[in-house]
Amino acid sequence: MITIRKGTKADLPRAFELIQELALYEKAPEEVTNTVEMMEKDGFGERPVFDFVVAEEDGVIHGMSMYYWRYSTWKGKRIYLEDLIVTESKRGLGLGKRLFDKTIEVGKKEGATGMMWQVLDWNEPAINFYKKYNAKMEEEWLNCHLDF
């Protein structure tokens, strides 16, 4: 039986393993510079900047949804889905849907006006998953980032 629940500090080592698995799937394992220690500080320190829910079965975490809050000058409070990860051996069993639905539920409960996320243009399984929710996929915006 799979349980969807709020992530805890004790879940961070497994959450980090899932992040590394995702980076490998996305062909960029060398891009992960985060650490469990950073996640502990950033998620459970004085000023937490992210939260997450996990899919757990018999004490083993098979997936997670990591999110944080952002503010849109046009739309107001939004929940930003940073990553939705299900370990490869458990894909296709509905865990992603349950995690995604839980994240939507969190957003609604906290008064968000919607949810935002990114998906790689070559990730057809993920794109098809999001299309089932009638998600809008914008092409005119470019993703930008600045590393410090």
C-alpha positions in Angstrom: 0.0 0.0 0.0 1.4 3.4 -1.0 1.1 6.3 1.3 1.4 9.9 0.2 2.7 12.1 3.0 4.6 15.3 3.9 8.3 14.8 3.6 10.5 15.0 6.8 14.1 15.7 7.5 14.7 11.9 7.8 13.5 11.5 4.2 16.2 13.8 2.8 18.9 11.2 2.0 16.3 9.2 -0.1 15.0 12.4 -1.6 18.5 13.3 -2.7 18.9 9.8 -4.2 15.8 10.5 -6.3 17.2 13.9 -7.4 20.4 12.1 -8.5 18.3 9.5 -10.4 16.4 12.3 -12.1 19.6 14.1 -13.1 20.9 10.8 -14.6 17.6 10.4 -16.5 17.9 14.0 -17.8 21.4 13.3 -18.9 23.0 15.9 -16.5 24.2 14.1 -13.4 27.2 16.4 -13.1 24.9 19.4 -12.7 23.8 18.3 -9.2 25.7 20.4 -6.7 23.1 20.3 -4.0 23.8 18.1 -0.9 21.7 16.5 1.8 23.2 19.0 4.3 22.1 21.9 2.1 18.6 20.5 1.8 18.4 20.1 5.5 19.3 23.7 6.1 17.2 25.0 3.2 14.1 22.9 4.0 14.2 22.6 7.7 16.3 25.5 8.9 15.3 28.9 10.2 13.8 30.1 6.9 12.6 27.0 4.9 12.5 27.6 1.1 11.0 24.3 -0.1 8.7 21.5 1.0 7.9 18.1 -0.4 5.6 15.2 -0.3 6.7 11.5 -0.7 5.2 8.3 -2.0 6.1 5.6 0.5 5.5 1.8 0.5 6.6 -0.4 3.4 9.0 2.3 4.7 10.6 2.8 1.2 10.2 6.1 -0.6 9.6 5.6 -4.3 8.8 9.1 -5.4 8.4 12.7 -4.4 7.1 16.1 -5.4 9.3 19.0 -4.3 7.7 22.5 -4.4 8.0 26.0 -3.2 6.0 29.3 -3.3 6.5 32.1 -5.8 4.6 35.3 -6.4 3.3 36.4 -9.8 2.6 40.1 -10.2 -0.1 39.0 -12.7 -1.6 36.0 -10.9 -0.7 36.3 -7.2 0.5 33.4 -5.0 1.5 30.4 -7.0 3.0 27.0 -6.1 6.0 26.1 -8.1 6.6 22.4 -8.7 10.4 22.0 -8.8 10.4 18.3 -9.4 8.1 15.4 -9.6 10.1 12.2 -9.4 9.1 8.5 -9.4 11.9 5.9 -9.3 12.1 4.1 -12.6 10.9 0.7 -11.3 7.7 2.2 -10.0 6.7 4.3 -13.0 3.3 3.6 -14.6 1.6 2.6 -11.3 -0.1 5.9 -10.6 2.4 7.3 -8.0 3.1 10.4 -10.2 -0.6 11.2 -10.4 -1.0 10.8 -6.7 2.0 13.1 -5.9 0.9 15.6 -8.5 -2.7 15.6 -7.1 -1.4 16.1 -3.6 0.7 19.0 -4.7 -2.3 20.6 -6.3 -4.2 20.0 -3.1 -1.5 21.7 -1.0 -1.6 24.7 -3.4 -5.4 25.1 -3.1 -5.3 24.7 0.6 -2.7 27.4 0.9 -4.7 29.8 -1.3 -2.5 29.6 -4.4 -4.1 30.7 -7.7 -2.3 28.0 -9.7 0.8 25.9 -10.1 3.8 26.3 -12.4 6.6 23.9 -13.5 8.9 23.1 -16.3 9.3 20.0 -18.5 12.0 19.2 -20.9 10.8 19.3 -24.5 12.1 15.7 -25.2 10.4 14.2 -22.1 7.4 12.8 -24.0 6.1 10.6 -21.0 6.1 13.7 -18.8 4.5 15.9 -21.4 1.8 13.4 -22.1 1.2 13.1 -18.3 0.7 16.8 -17.9 -1.5 17.0 -21.0 -4.0 14.8 -19.1 -4.5 17.7 -16.7 -5.0 20.1 -19.6 -1.8 21.9 -18.6 -0.8 24.9 -20.7 2.7 24.6 -22.2 4.1 28.0 -23.2 6.6 28.2 -26.0 7.3 31.9 -26.1 9.0 32.2 -22.7 12.7 31.4 -22.4 14.1 29.9 -19.1 16.8 32.0 -17.6 19.1 31.5 -14.7 22.1 33.1 -13.0 24.4 31.0 -10.9 26.1 32.6 -7.9 
